[in-house]
Amino acid sequence: NMKPFTDFGNVQIQETSKDQGEYEMQKFTNIKTVSKQKSPESELPTFSNFPAKPLSTKKPTTFRKKETFKKEVKPMIPAFNLEVLQLDPEDPFEPFWEAHDDVHGGALPPELVRAARKKEIQFLKDRKVYSLSTTAEAFRLTRRPPLRLKWIDTNKGDERLFNIRSRLVCTEIRRKGMEAIFSATPPLESLRALVAKAASEVPALGKGAKADPYKIMLIDVSRAHFYAKSVRDVFIQLPSEDPHSSTPGACGKLEKTMYGTLDAAEQWANHYAATHTDAGFVRGTAPPCHFYHAGLDIWMLVHGDDFVIVARAEGRAYAEQTLRSQYETKVDLVGPEADDPKELKVLGRIITYEAHGITYEADPGHMGGSTGESAMWH
């Protein structure tokens, strides 16, 4: 009593008698479409051709309500970036802020680091280190985005007497094809020669000693790389303290050189050399960081932003005035007279005036660091 299938695409319906029940449906996904021409009933497939599937023995799945747990959210420690100068003293994150020495390692007092950074930002504004520009202009002239900035904090003193210095520097990298830029530095023998010059006289006032002896003076120029004019198109990201830093597409164009730019040391050397030659000094040729003033008998060497001078009173006053007329300076002095300081740290060495003469030795702080590093390799 089987009746033929009725074709409805991939769904095939087989009609049965009412005794066998209502219509039954079977879906065949991989069976060719039944021909529209009528076929003999004997050739049509029946349900008896398909084996019955066994009943599943799998246990029914029990669904449970998912329990939710509240994750404890820990306060985030603010990043060590430019925004630290704008932190509110009542900010709950304030106790979590830490400062680290980027040169020597170790922790630094956060309040001293903030003060040093604030001073650095004010110096940038006073010196007009950069002018406002746009990222579109940066791409047009350099085909690169503005340089990123980074804070470098270090302690120039010791653990008992902190002398925190913070520098805002560029992150410019010499790329393939760019010409290398060098800046001259004096050899260690130059410092020894100056010490020998100062020690060539009788060390103490007395018989044979001069009333105006040679003394050693160290003049340190603060933020030296912010004085020379920029001779290239260099664009930087704006510090967050700049009110224009939130303006889309705004950036800065350097008007003066900045720490971290490739030619900063070279342009600084050209700047201080011009300052001294205009003041009557003769610049050395090997190396070019030696200077001499014949009229006032001034002997000087320059290492970075440190100026080491051996001269008498008039020469020292003239050299100091020459530098102070152009730069922000800090002056230290040692000499043989009773009222003079007797010890001076200069270029990683300690120079000490003794009764018998002048001693010259390495800084114990540097020796301790070298000993610790060598012990790590054994």
CORVENMO-V709423 format. One record per residue. RES is the residue in one letter. SS is DSSP state (hx for helix, st for strand, lp for the rest). PHI is phi in degrees with one decimal (NA if undefined). OMEGA is omega in whole degrees, -180 to 180 (none if undefined). Layout:
# CORVENMO-V709423
RES	SS	PHI	OMEGA
RES	SS	PHI	OMEGA
This chain:
# CORVENMO-V709423
N	lp	NA	-179
M	lp	-73.9	178
K	lp	-107.6	-175
P	lp	-66.1	178
F	st	-69.7	169
T	st	-106.5	-173
D	st	-88.1	173
F	st	-126.3	-178
G	lp	73.2	180
N	lp	-86.6	179
V	st	-99.8	-178
Q	st	-112.1	-179
I	st	-112.0	179
Q	st	-108.7	-180
E	lp	-89.1	179
T	lp	-126.0	179
S	lp	-73.2	180
K	hx	-66.6	179
D	hx	-66.6	-179
Q	hx	-85.9	177
G	lp	113.5	180
E	lp	-76.8	178
Y	lp	-59.7	176
E	st	-116.0	-177
M	st	-120.8	176
Q	st	-136.7	-178
K	st	-102.3	178
F	lp	-114.7	-177
T	lp	-92.4	-176
N	lp	-118.8	180
I	lp	-106.5	180
K	lp	-62.8	-180
T	lp	-61.3	-179
V	lp	-67.2	-179
S	lp	-63.1	-179
K	lp	-72.5	178
Q	lp	-74.1	-179
K	lp	-72.2	179
S	lp	-117.6	178
P	lp	-60.0	-178
E	hx	-62.9	-178
S	hx	-70.3	-178
E	hx	-88.6	-179
L	lp	-77.1	179
P	lp	-71.8	177
T	lp	-119.9	-179
F	hx	-67.8	-180
S	hx	-71.1	179
N	hx	-73.7	-175
F	lp	-105.6	-180
P	lp	-67.4	179
A	lp	-73.9	179
K	lp	-79.3	178
P	lp	-67.4	178
L	lp	-67.2	-179
S	lp	-69.2	177
T	lp	-97.8	-178
K	lp	-70.3	-180
K	lp	-69.1	180
P	lp	-62.8	-179
T	lp	-76.8	178
T	lp	-100.3	-179
F	lp	-95.7	178
R	lp	-112.3	179
K	lp	-70.1	-178
K	lp	-71.6	180
E	lp	-86.2	180
T	lp	-109.1	179
F	lp	-115.3	177
K	lp	-80.5	-180
K	lp	-78.3	179
E	lp	-71.5	-179
V	lp	-95.8	179
K	lp	-88.4	179
P	lp	-65.0	180
M	lp	-79.6	177
I	lp	-82.7	-178
P	lp	-62.5	-179
A	lp	-69.3	-179
F	lp	-85.0	-174
N	lp	-135.3	-174
L	hx	-65.1	-174
E	hx	-72.7	-176
V	hx	-63.2	-179
L	hx	-70.4	-179
Q	hx	-103.8	180
L	lp	-67.0	177
D	lp	-78.5	178
P	lp	-58.7	179
E	lp	-93.3	-180
D	lp	-64.5	180
P	lp	-63.1	179
F	lp	-81.0	-174
E	hx	-54.5	-179
P	hx	-64.2	-177
F	hx	-87.7	-175
W	lp	-74.8	-179
E	lp	-127.6	177
A	st	-124.6	-178
H	st	-130.6	178
D	lp	-79.7	-177
D	lp	-79.1	-179
V	lp	-105.4	-175
H	lp	-102.8	-177
G	lp	83.4	180
G	lp	95.5	-178
A	st	-85.2	177
L	st	-125.8	177
P	lp	-64.4	-176
P	hx	-57.5	-177
E	hx	-67.0	178
L	hx	-73.1	178
V	hx	-66.3	179
R	hx	-61.5	-180
A	hx	-64.3	179
A	hx	-66.5	179
R	hx	-68.7	178
K	hx	-63.3	178
K	hx	-64.8	179
E	hx	-64.5	180
I	hx	-63.9	179
Q	hx	-64.6	178
F	hx	-65.8	178
L	hx	-59.2	-180
K	hx	-69.6	-178
D	hx	-65.8	-178
R	hx	-84.3	-178
K	lp	51.9	-176
V	lp	-65.8	-179
Y	st	-138.8	174
S	st	-118.1	-178
L	st	-74.8	177
S	st	-149.9	-179
T	st	-129.7	177
T	hx	-66.9	177
A	hx	-63.0	178
E	hx	-66.1	178
A	hx	-62.5	179
F	hx	-67.2	-179
R	hx	-67.3	-175
L	hx	-91.6	-175
T	hx	-117.5	-176
R	lp	60.9	179
R	lp	-142.5	177
P	lp	-72.5	178
P	lp	-60.1	-180
L	st	-70.7	176
R	lp	-78.6	179
L	st	-112.3	-178
K	st	-150.1	176
W	st	-90.2	172
I	st	-120.4	-180
D	st	-112.4	179
T	st	-153.2	178
N	st	-102.8	179
K	lp	-82.8	178
G	lp	-100.7	177
D	lp	-136.9	-176
E	lp	-71.1	179
R	lp	-87.5	-179
L	lp	-127.6	-177
F	lp	-75.0	173
N	lp	-137.3	-172
I	st	-79.1	175
R	st	-124.7	178
S	st	-118.5	180
R	st	-124.9	173
L	st	-94.7	-171
V	st	-121.3	172
C	st	-82.8	178
T	lp	-120.4	-180
E	lp	-88.5	-177
I	lp	-118.8	177
R	lp	-71.4	-176
R	lp	-97.5	-178
K	lp	-59.9	-180
G	lp	95.9	179
M	lp	-82.0	-180
E	lp	-72.1	180
A	lp	-69.5	-179
I	lp	-118.9	-177
F	lp	-124.6	175
S	lp	-130.9	-175
A	lp	-70.7	172
T	lp	-130.9	-177
P	lp	-76.8	174
P	lp	-73.0	-179
L	hx	-63.4	179
E	hx	-64.3	178
S	hx	-64.8	177
L	hx	-65.5	178
R	hx	-62.7	179
A	hx	-64.7	178
L	hx	-67.8	177
V	hx	-64.4	178
A	hx	-63.4	178
K	hx	-63.1	179
A	hx	-67.5	-178
A	lp	-86.2	-177
S	lp	-74.4	178
E	lp	-101.5	176
V	lp	-59.9	-171
P	lp	-67.2	-176
A	lp	-120.4	178
L	lp	-67.2	-178
G	lp	172.5	-179
K	lp	-67.5	179
G	lp	90.1	-179
A	lp	-86.6	-180
K	lp	-84.3	-180
A	lp	-73.6	-180
D	lp	-127.1	-174
P	lp	-77.4	171
Y	lp	-66.7	173
K	st	-134.1	-179
I	st	-102.6	-179
M	st	-121.9	177
L	st	-117.0	178
I	st	-114.6	-179
D	st	-106.6	178
V	st	-89.9	-179
S	lp	-79.2	176
R	lp	52.5	-173
A	hx	-61.1	-174
H	hx	-76.4	178
F	hx	-97.4	-176
Y	lp	-101.1	-176
A	lp	-72.7	178
K	st	-72.8	177
S	lp	-78.3	-179
V	lp	-104.7	178
R	lp	-124.4	173
D	lp	-84.7	-179
V	lp	-122.5	-178
F	st	-113.7	-178
I	st	-129.6	171
Q	lp	-70.2	-179
L	lp	-77.7	173
P	lp	-61.8	-178
S	lp	-65.4	178
E	lp	-73.2	178
D	lp	-72.9	-178
P	lp	-63.0	179
H	lp	-90.5	-176
S	lp	-66.5	180
S	lp	-87.5	179
T	lp	-76.3	-180
P	lp	-59.9	177
G	lp	80.2	-179
A	st	-88.7	175
C	st	-153.4	-180
G	st	-118.2	175
K	st	-115.2	-175
L	st	-68.1	171
E	lp	-98.6	175
K	st	-122.4	177
T	lp	-68.9	-177
M	lp	-139.4	177
Y	lp	-55.4	179
G	lp	101.1	175
T	lp	-80.6	-170
L	lp	-64.6	-175
D	lp	-104.6	-177
A	hx	-63.3	-178
A	hx	-66.1	-180
E	hx	-66.2	-180
Q	hx	-68.8	176
W	hx	-65.7	178
A	hx	-61.8	178
N	hx	-64.5	-178
H	hx	-70.1	-179
Y	hx	-70.8	177
A	hx	-66.3	178
A	hx	-64.8	179
T	hx	-61.5	-176
H	hx	-81.1	177
T	hx	-66.1	175
D	hx	-67.1	-180
A	lp	-92.0	175
G	lp	99.9	177
F	lp	-80.6	174
V	st	-104.5	-178
R	st	-89.1	179
G	lp	-72.7	179
T	lp	-107.7	-180
A	lp	-145.5	-6
P	lp	-88.5	-177
P	lp	-77.6	177
C	lp	-101.4	171
H	st	-102.0	178
F	st	-136.9	-179
Y	st	-144.5	176
H	st	-116.5	-174
A	lp	-68.9	-177
G	lp	-64.7	-178
L	lp	-110.8	177
D	lp	53.9	-180
I	st	-108.5	176
W	st	-112.5	-174
M	st	-145.9	170
L	st	-129.3	-178
V	st	-123.7	175
H	st	-128.0	-177
G	lp	68.6	178
D	lp	-108.0	179
D	st	-104.1	178
F	st	-114.2	179
V	st	-101.3	-172
I	st	-127.4	171
V	st	-118.3	-177
A	st	-164.5	174
R	lp	-88.6	-170
A	hx	-58.6	-178
E	hx	-64.9	180
G	hx	-67.0	179
R	hx	-65.0	180
A	hx	-63.3	-179
Y	hx	-68.6	180
A	hx	-64.4	179
E	hx	-65.9	180
Q	hx	-65.4	179
T	hx	-61.6	-180
L	hx	-76.4	-178
R	hx	-68.3	179
S	lp	-70.6	-177
Q	lp	-117.6	-169
Y	lp	-131.4	171
E	lp	-86.6	-170
T	st	-127.0	172
K	st	-133.2	-170
V	st	-117.3	172
D	st	-127.1	-175
L	st	-145.1	170
V	st	-133.2	-179
G	lp	-163.3	-175
P	lp	-86.1	-177
E	lp	-72.6	-172
A	lp	-61.2	-177
D	lp	-86.7	-178
D	lp	-81.9	169
P	lp	-59.7	-173
K	lp	-110.0	-176
E	st	-131.2	-178
L	st	-144.7	173
K	st	-94.0	-178
V	st	-147.3	177
L	lp	52.3	178
G	lp	74.4	179
R	st	-127.3	176
I	st	-115.1	179
I	st	-106.0	-175
T	st	-129.4	174
Y	st	-85.6	176
E	lp	-111.1	180
A	lp	-65.1	-177
H	lp	-93.8	-178
G	lp	154.4	-176
I	st	-117.8	175
T	st	-103.1	-174
Y	st	-139.5	-176
E	st	-145.9	178
A	st	-72.2	178
D	lp	-68.4	180
P	hx	-57.3	178
G	hx	-62.2	178
H	hx	-71.6	179
M	hx	-65.9	178
G	hx	-63.2	178
G	hx	-65.4	180
S	hx	-67.7	179
T	hx	-64.4	179
G	hx	-65.3	180
E	hx	-67.9	-180
S	hx	-68.9	179
A	hx	-67.8	-180
M	hx	-69.0	-177
W	lp	-87.6	-179
H	lp	-102.9	none
